[in-house]
Amino acid sequence: MLYRLKRLSLKEEECHLKVFSSIISLGTYQSETNSIVLNIYDKALPVDMKDILFHELLHMASTKTTQVGFITGLEVPDIFGDALNEGYTEYLTEKYFKTKTHYTDSEDYNVFFAKGIENIVGKEFMEKCYFNANIGLLIKELENYSTREDILKMLFLMDRGNDPFSSSENIRRITEEISKINARKLKQDLESGFITQDEYDVEYAIKVLEYRKYHLWSEDTKVIKEDNSFILSDRGRTSSLYERTISQEKNPQFQKKYQE
């Protein structure tokens, strides 16, 4: 990032909204020339250009030069991964730089999918793959819980999100696939002893049950427990009521029955 930042060029271009245009480009990072172009529209499109600049700077910071060309973030240029890369870049932008909006409230499905995949592999590992432009490493990690074929199908389906013929059924299929992978990961962690039953209940609610409802929860989410149930609370929002799996040795009723 520091190497590229020293040589980075930045310019603004005045643009006008086109009638019936379905896609509006607010900014681009050109890896070949190491340059950022910010597209300035009229007041009909109020945009905080600082947010766009941070987004493009993240693209710059995650670009790697290889023998076959430039690779940026979580994509194989012109093949697959564009939606995941854009979604994760915007997710990081909203998480670390934006003050007025938060990724848990994002209406961008690419952000929603990217966070769902991060839930599987963890924040540190996902950021490592992103900033080292290594989607291959990410796919290899996901193969611990799914097949390579299903993972690639999911990534290709995500890339069709900008297709005007893409349907809500595709969104549901991707959401369900990410939920299933998360469920397998949590089950393995529980059976291996990496997490407790109590941790499993909470993580399953966040990463599977709530995710299927298209709800995202941040790392700051509070878990409010009472008796054999709990709810999630974050940023003024609360979840449905979920039951806790109480092991026999911790169940007062079981202890009383055992003592009798």
N, C-alpha and C positions, 0 to 999 in steps of 0.2 A: 504493500500500500504506500509506504513512504517513498519507495523508488518511483512509482508512477505519479505520486502526488507532486513531486518536484517538477515533473515534465508535463503535467496536465494542462490542457487548454480548455477554457470555458467561454461560451458565447451564448447570447440570447437571440432568438429569432421571433419577429412578430408574425402571428398567425391569425387567421379568421376561421370561425366555425363554418363548416360546410353543411348545407342543408341535407338532411337525411343521412348524415355520416354516423355510422355505428361505432367506430373506433376513433378515439381522440388521443393522440400522442402528446404527452405533456413534457417529455424529456427523453433523451437517449444518451447512452454511453457507447462511443465507438472505440472498440478495443484496438483496432488497427492503427488509429491515429492518436489514441489516448486522449480523447476529447469528449466533453459533455456539452450537449446542446439543449438549452431550456427553451421550450416553445411558449411564447407569451401570447395569450389570447385576450380578447377584449373583456370588459367588465361583465359580460353575459356569462362568463365562466370563472367565478371567483375561486382562486386556488392559492394556497400558501406555497410559494415557490421554494421556500426553505425545505419543506417536506419532499418536494421533487428532487431537490439537490442532494439531500441525504440519501434518497433512494438510489440515485445514479452513482453517488460516491461509494455505496456498498457494492454496486456492480463493478466499479473500478477496483475496489479492494479485494474482490473475489475472482479477479481475472488472472489466469496463468498462461504463460507462453509455452507451447509444446512444439515438437518437431512437425506436427501436422497443422499448426495454427494456434489460435487463441481459444481457450475454454473459459467460460465464465460461470462461476457458481455451480448450480446443480443441473446442468444441461449438457447434452452432446449436441453442439451446434447443427441446426438444420435436420436433426434426427428425432430426438425426444428430450423431454425434461424442461421445455420452455415454461410451461405453466407452473411446475413445481419451483423453478428458479425464480420466476416473477413473484409467486406467492410467498416464498420464504424471504425474499428481499423486502417485500412490503411488510411482512410480519415483523422483521427485524427493525424496519424503519418505524413502525407504529409502536413497537415495544420499547425501543431505546431513545427515540428522538422526538416523537410527536407528543405534544402536551394537551391538545384539544380532543384527540380521539385515542382509542385504545383498541388493540387487536381483538379483544374479546367481543367487541361490538361491531367488528368489520362485516360488511355485506359482500366482501370479495370471497368467492368460494375458493379461489386459489390460496388465500390466506388460511382459510378453514382447513383445507386439505394439508397444507404444509405443517400447520400446528399439529394436526392429527398424526402425521408421520413422525414429527419430533417427539410426540408422546411415546412412541414406540422405542426409539433409539436413545432418547435423552438429549437435553439441550447441548451439553458439551460436545457430544459426538456429532450431532447435526451441524453445529457451527464449525467444527473441524472439517467436515466434508465440504461445507459451503465455501469456507475461506481458502481451502486448498483445492477448490474446483475439482472435487473427486466424487462424482456421483457413483462411480464403480464401487467405491468403498461402502457407500450407503446401501447400494443394492445388495452387496455381499452380506452386510449386517442384517438386512431385512430377510434374507434367505434362511436365517435361523428360525423364522416363524411362518414362512410362506415359500412358494416355489418361484423360481426366477421367471417362469412364464407368466404367472399371475401378477407378479410385480411389474413386469414390463407392460402387460395389458393395461394395468391400472394407470401407469404413467402416460401411455399413449392416449388413453381415454381422457385423462386430465387435459392433455394438449388440445383435445377437441372442444374444450370449454368455450373458446372464442368463436367456434363455428356457429353460424346462425341456425344451423340445423341440429345443434346439440340440444338435448332435452333434459327435463327434470329427472327423467329415468336414469340418465347417465350420472347425474349428481347423486342420486340415491344409491346407485351401484358402487360408486367410488366411496361414499360414506360408509356403506355396509362393509366393503372390503377392508378399509382402514380399521373399522371397529373390530372385525374378526381377527385381524393381525394383532391388534392391541390385546384382545382377549386371550389369544394363544400365548403372547409374551407374559402376561400377568399370571396365567396358569402355570407356566414353566417356572417363573420366579417363586411362586408360592410353593410348588412341589419341591423346588431345590432349596428352599429355606432362605431365599434372599429377602423375602418380605414376609411379614406376619399376616395372619388371617385378617386382623383389623386393618392393616395397610391395604391388603387386597380389596376389601370391601369398598374402601374409599376410592382407590385408584380405578376400580372397575366402574364405579358410579360416574367418575369424571371422564374417563377415557373411552368407555363403551356405552353405557346407558344414556348419559347426557349428550355424548357426541352424536348418537343416533337421533337425538332431538335437535341437532344443529346448534348446540350450546357449547361455547368455549369457556374454559376456566383458567385463570392465571395461576402462577406459582404462589401468589399471595392469598389464594383462596383459603378461607377459614372453615374448619370442620367443626360443627356444633353437635356434640353428642349428648344424648339423654336416654338412659335405660338401654333398650335394645334397638335404638334407631339413631339416625343422624341426618343433618341437612348441610348443604354447602352454602357458603355466603361469600360474596365478593363484589365490590364496587356497587353496593346497594341492591344487589340481586341475590335471591335465594333459590335453591333447587327444590325439587320434590323431596318428600320424606323417604328415606331409604332404611331398610332393616340392616342391622348388624348381625354377623354370624358369631354368636357367643359360644365359645368352646365350653365343654362340660365342666372343666375344672374352674372356670371363671363364673359359671352360672350359679347365682345364689340359691335358686330353687333346687338345682342338682346337688349342691353341697348340703342343703337342709335334708333332702331325701336320703343322701348317703349317710349323714350322721344319724338319722332315725333308724 
